[in-house]
């Protein structure tokens, strides 16, 4: 999982809110709010909430 937003470089903790496309481009919620049609600016793909990762070992 990428640790920061690709637009503003804001830190994105594993359990925090973030959005990804099918190519795993990663964005914070603030940047996604400004994207046209909530589409990935890199590939035009649909953005979805990034799943959280369990902290279990």
Backbone bond lengths (Angstrom), bond angles and torsions (degrees), N, CA, C in turn:
res aa  C-N    CA-C-N  psi(-1)  N-CA   C-N-CA  omega(-1)  CA-C   N-CA-C  phi
1 X - - - 1.450 - - 1.522 108.70 -
2 X 1.289 115.14 134.00 1.465 119.16 -179.93 1.523 109.80 -71.60
3 X 1.324 116.54 139.75 1.464 120.52 -173.74 1.521 115.52 -85.63
4 X 1.343 118.04 -8.51 1.467 119.88 -175.22 1.525 111.28 -146.14
5 X 1.329 114.98 155.85 1.464 122.13 176.71 1.534 109.34 -65.39
6 X 1.325 116.35 136.32 1.462 120.39 -179.71 1.520 113.35 -72.21
7 X 1.327 117.67 -14.99 1.459 120.92 -178.86 1.525 112.24 -95.62
8 X 1.338 116.68 -53.52 1.467 119.94 -173.30 1.529 113.66 -109.02
9 X 1.319 117.74 -3.56 1.466 124.36 179.23 1.531 113.40 67.02
10 X 1.336 117.15 18.05 1.473 121.37 176.15 1.530 108.85 -65.26
11 X 1.330 116.97 137.59 1.466 121.72 178.38 1.526 110.28 -63.73
12 X 1.336 116.67 137.21 1.459 122.91 179.97 1.529 108.49 -124.14
13 X 1.337 117.20 92.33 1.458 120.07 179.94 1.529 111.11 -60.65
14 X 1.327 117.29 155.28 1.471 122.91 -176.79 1.526 112.33 -53.95
15 X 1.318 119.35 -34.87 1.454 122.00 -179.69 1.510 114.01 -96.68
16 X 1.335 117.22 2.61 1.460 120.99 -176.69 1.514 113.01 -86.20
17 X 1.335 115.43 170.69 1.462 120.82 -179.67 1.527 110.39 -77.14
18 X 1.322 115.38 127.57 1.456 122.19 177.05 1.521 107.80 -154.05
19 X 1.322 116.44 163.08 1.455 121.93 -179.46 1.523 109.20 -125.98
20 X 1.351 116.26 146.10 1.458 121.74 178.55 1.528 109.89 -135.84
21 X 1.337 115.37 159.17 1.462 121.34 171.82 1.529 107.26 -107.26
22 X 1.324 118.10 -175.16 1.463 120.61 -178.28 1.534 112.57 -68.02
23 X 1.331 117.57 -17.82 1.461 121.16 175.91 1.523 111.82 -92.88
24 X 1.319 116.33 4.36 1.462 125.02 179.82 1.521 113.65 67.00
25 X 1.345 117.08 26.15 1.456 119.76 167.83 1.528 104.73 -62.42
26 X 1.308 118.27 139.77 1.460 121.53 -170.26 1.523 111.12 -124.23
27 X 1.345 115.28 132.60 1.466 121.24 -174.16 1.521 110.71 -139.48
28 X 1.333 116.73 150.29 1.472 120.89 173.65 1.534 108.90 -82.48
29 X 1.318 116.09 162.39 1.467 121.49 -178.16 1.530 111.86 -61.95
30 X 1.320 117.74 -36.49 1.471 120.82 -179.56 1.522 111.73 -63.20
31 X 1.312 117.23 -42.75 1.471 120.29 179.28 1.521 110.65 -69.93
32 X 1.330 117.97 -41.88 1.471 121.57 -179.99 1.525 110.63 -59.35
33 X 1.315 117.92 -35.02 1.469 121.19 180.00 1.527 111.89 -59.62
34 X 1.329 117.65 -24.98 1.451 121.41 -179.38 1.519 114.53 -96.52
35 X 1.336 118.06 -3.72 1.463 121.07 -179.41 1.527 110.25 -78.91
36 X 1.314 117.48 138.63 1.459 123.12 177.21 1.523 109.84 -61.22
37 X 1.312 117.07 127.58 1.465 123.67 178.46 1.530 113.51 56.84
38 X 1.330 118.19 19.98 1.470 123.14 -178.02 1.525 111.11 52.41
39 X 1.330 116.41 37.68 1.462 122.19 178.95 1.525 109.93 -103.49
40 X 1.327 115.91 151.66 1.462 121.28 178.35 1.528 109.57 -63.25
41 X 1.334 118.09 126.69 1.463 119.84 179.86 1.534 112.68 -72.08
42 X 1.326 117.65 -16.09 1.467 120.38 178.84 1.524 111.95 -80.79
43 X 1.339 116.95 -45.69 1.465 120.04 -172.53 1.528 113.72 -124.79
44 X 1.332 117.63 -7.95 1.460 121.05 -179.31 1.514 113.65 82.02
45 X 1.327 116.82 2.72 1.460 121.29 -177.78 1.518 113.65 -72.74
46 X 1.319 114.73 163.51 1.454 123.52 178.24 1.528 109.69 -69.68
47 X 1.315 117.21 134.23 1.465 121.27 178.02 1.519 110.32 -96.59
48 X 1.320 115.46 135.63 1.459 123.18 179.16 1.521 108.63 -127.81
49 X 1.339 115.80 156.89 1.461 118.90 174.53 1.524 109.41 -60.08
50 X 1.312 114.99 134.83 1.465 119.93 177.43 1.517 108.88 -70.95
51 X 1.328 117.79 132.82 1.468 119.06 178.33 1.523 110.10 -67.53
52 X 1.311 115.55 152.87 1.465 119.69 177.80 1.517 108.79 -85.32
53 X 1.295 116.10 158.03 1.458 122.35 179.57 1.520 108.45 -111.00
54 X 1.308 115.78 132.75 1.456 120.98 177.81 1.520 109.64 -65.17
55 X 1.303 116.12 143.21 1.469 120.55 179.25 1.525 111.46 -91.20
56 X 1.336 117.17 7.89 1.462 120.71 178.53 1.517 110.21 -70.60
57 X 1.312 115.39 147.51 1.470 120.59 179.51 1.499 111.23 -93.32
